């Protein structure tokens, strides 16, 4: 779930709000209008907020809800969840055929992303990437499964992808995904959206490769 920090005037008080950038109904990039706000004192330290938004897209114009948590002395609202939860992204049937386990792992990471658990999502996408590359090497390139399963991801990327663009994208996801699993991060200045962008590009490129390798009609 992509977010941005926005300055909002709520009940005559200015807050910094971590808002979703995509409408969960139509998936368009938005700067939504706040229609209503409610706050509840969670305990002596935190306040729980619910904001309702109106999607400004003329083809949508639907309401969605977002929940936030804020320290009582703070003017910052941290996003917890949105409703409805954005549906997991659909992937090409050829990817389903190639690697059902990749689809399962990708969906889990996508759900973590939509729930705002970006560190879990980053590690999950990195895991999904490894599964997809290894299944690609085994099924498309006829490599030995026993040998592939023992190899580290960076070795598989170097030995089996071949294509420079695929290799570059895979390494970005690998490095940033690994970074989410470490106590001390090396690339803290690079947000989750960088990882997700390169993951999306990699999936597009590998899907294109599968479409070329498996055309719906023959040459004659």
Secondary structure, DSSP 8 states (H G I E B T S, - for coil): --EEEEEEEETTEEEEEEEESB-TTT--B---EEEEEEEEE-SSSEEEEEEEEE---TTT--EEEEEEEEETT--EEEEEEEES--------HHHHHH-HHHHHHHHHHHHHHHTT-HHHHHHHHHHHHHHHHHHIIIIIS---HHHHHHS-HHHHIIIII--HHHHHHHHHHHHHHHHTTSSS-S-TTS-HHHHHHHHHHHHHHHHHHHHHHT-SS---
